[in-house]
Amino acid sequence: MTRRIALFALLASIMAPAFAADDALPTPEAILNRYVEVTGGRAAYEKRTSEIASGSVEYTAQGLKGTLNRYAAAPDKMYTVIEFEGVGKFEQGSADGIAWEKSAMLGPRVKSGVEKSQAIRESVFNHELNWKKLYDKAETVGVETIDGEECYKVVLTPADGHAETTYYQKKSGLAVKSSVVAASQMGDISAELMVSDYKNFDGILMPSKMVQRAAGQDIVMTIQTVKVNQEIPAGRFEPPPDIKALLAKPADAAPNK
């Protein structure tokens, strides 16, 4: 393996000047702005203030199938619930600087530290328009081929947390893959997300299929409907009572960190 890495490094050093001369990489801003344009344009994004998405989830290794419902609203509110028949419900939410999760197996938990920062960052509505506010550093680091298509590799690094890498097709401008080291209750987990089957949901192209790969397991999520700017049930983004009870405890009495 080390010989292969050394050979790759040697070839890269030989070829780098040629690539630099002929194929200057576009800036992260140019790539991300293009993504906004090809998926609908800034004006279409700015018209949106809320979304309600629904679909299905399949945990392939365990043979589990369930439902997915996600609610989001400007500026930074998110609530997601996944239900597997015979297993129970998994919920997570983020709003007003608080991030939490709750499951039938592990109970309620308030997130903190890097995990909290990551959840709050992901809950920002119209994330595609606000990336400059969410990340301290942005780089285009190279080109990789994914499923036969050349893609620009863009790395975004937040002030608090791990860098996030996304691959955008040269031809279409669409994102097709992301990779991140995700903070979790079990520690850091390397995860990969493949996205495909873009569909037009009320003026914006969104991937309707997402395959998350982590710890050798695949979870397939399929989005079937997205309702935009519709009334969201009152209290949807409020933490449930058991989460509020944890928040009310003194910091030194709450082990959920």
N, C-alpha and C positions, 0 to 999 in steps of 0.2 A: 504494500500500500504506500509506504514512504517513497519507494522508487517512482511510483506513478505520480505522486504529488511533486516530487523533485523534477520529473520530466515535464509535467504540466507547467511548473513555474519557469523552467528554462524556455519552453516554447512561447509562453506568454511574454517573457522578457524580449524575445526575438521579434515577435509579431507586434508588440505594443506600439513601437514607433509608426508602423504602417497604418494601424488602426487609428492612431491619434491624428495622423495626417489626413486620412481620407474620410473618417467617420466620427467626427466630433459628436459627442453625446449631447442631446438636448438637455436643458436645465430641468430640474424637478418641477419648477413652476410651469414650464411649457407643457410637460407631459400631463400634469394634473389639470391644467386649464383645458387641455384638449379632451381629457376624459369628461369633464363637465359639459363641454360643447357637444361631443358625440352622443352623450346620454340624454340630451334634452336642452341644454343651455342654461345659463345662470338665471335668466328670467323665470324659467319654468320651475327651477329649484326654489327661488325666492317666493313664489306664490304659495308654497307649501308651508303650513304651520303645524300639521299633525298627520300621522299615518296610523292605520290599523291594518296589520298584516296577519294573514292566517295561512296555515299549510299543514304539512305532515313532517314527521321525524321518524327515521328508521335507524336503530342501533343494530347494525348488520351482524356483528359477532354474537350478540345475545338473541337475535331473532325478535327484537322488540320493535313494535310500531306504535306511534303515538301522534298526538295533535300538537300543533304549535300556534300560539297566538301572541303577537307582539304589538304593544302600544307605544307610540313615541310622540312627543310634542316639544315644540320650541319653548325655551332655549335648550334645555338639557334634561328632559324627563323621559324615562324609559321603564317599561314594565313588560316582562316576558314570562309566559307560563307554558310549560310543556307537561303533558299528561300521558303516561304510559298505562294502558289497561293492565290491571293486576299488580302494578308496581306503585303507582301513586303520582303525585304532582310535584313538579319542581318549579319554583318561582324565583325570580330575581328582579330587583328594581334599583333605580338610581334617580334621585331628584334632590334639588336643594342641598347639594354637597354631602348627601348620605347615600351609601351603596350597601345593599344587603342581598341575602339569598336565603331560601328556605326550601327544605325537601322533606318528604315523608320519612326518608331514611336517616338524615343527619340533623334534622330540626332547623331552627332559625339561627342566623348568623349575621353579624354586622361586619362588613369588610373594612380593612384599615390598611395603611401603608401603601405600598406599590399596587397591591390588588385593588384598593379603593381608587387610586388615581387612574388606573387602567379602566375601571368600570365607568367612572365619571367621564373620562375622555370619550369612550365609546357611546355614551348616551347623548352627546352633543348633537342636536338636530342639524340636518344639512351639513354633516361632517365634511363633505366634499368641498364646501365653500369656506370652511373655517380652519383648514389644516394649519395655516400659518400661526394661528393663535394657540394651537394644541401641541406643536412640536418646535423644539429649539433649533433643530438642525435637519436639513433635507439635502440628499445627495442622489445623483444618478451615478451608479457605480459600475454599470456595464450592460451587456446584452446577453441574454440566454435564450435558448430555444425550448419552448414548451409546447408539446403536442404539435410539432412541426412548424410552429410560428415563432419568429424572432420577437423577443420581448425586451423592453427596457426594464432594468431592475432599479427601483427607487427605494431608498432607505430613509425612513423618517425616525428621528430620535427625540423622545420627549424629555423634559427636564427631570421627570421622576419615572423611572421604569426602563424597560428594554426597548431596543430599536425594533421597528416594524418594517418588513420588506414586502413590497408589492410589485408584481410583474404586469406591465402593460404592453399589449400587442403593438408592434410597430404599425401594422397595416390598419387595424381598426381603431386603435386608441383605447380599447376596452381592457379593464383589469381581468386577469384570468387566474391569478394565484397570489396568495399572501402567506407569509410565514412569520411567526412571532414566538418568543418565549413568554408564555402566559403565567402570571402569578396566580397561585391558587392556594386553597386550604392545605393541599398536599405538598406545596412547594412549587418551584418553577417547572413548567411543562412545555416542551417544545411542541408547537402545533403548526399544522399546515392546512390552509383552506383553499380548495379549488372551487372556482365559481364559473358557471356556464348558463346556457339557455336564457340569454337576456330577453326580457319581454317588456313591452310598453305598458306601464301602469300609470295611467292618467298623465301622459306627457313625458315621463321619465323612463328611460331604459334601466331596468334593474335585473340582476341575475336571479333567476327563479330556482336554480339548483345550486346547492352548496354542499361540498363534501369535506368534512373536517376530519383530519387524520392526526391522532395524538396517541402516544403510548401503544402503537401498533393496532389501534382500533379505528374504525370508520363510522362516522355518524353522517347520514344523508338527510339534508333538510330541503324540502321543496315548498316554495311559496306559491300559493294558488290564487290568492286575492290580496289586493292592497287598496284600501279605501283612504282617500285623501281629504283632509280638511272636514271630516265629519265629527259630530259630537262624540266625545269620549266620556264614558260613564263617570259620574262624579266620584271623587275619591280614588280613582284608579291608580294614581301615582302615590297614594298615601301608604306608608309602611303598615303592614298588618299589626294587630295588637301585640303579638309576642315579640316582634321586632322593636316596637315602641318601648316595650318593657325592658329590653336589653339596652336601648339607648338611654333610658332613665337611670340605669345603674351607674354608680361611680366607676370611673375608668379602671381603678385597680380591682374592681369586682367582676369585670367583664372579661372572660377568657378568650373571646372571639376575635383573635388577632392573627 
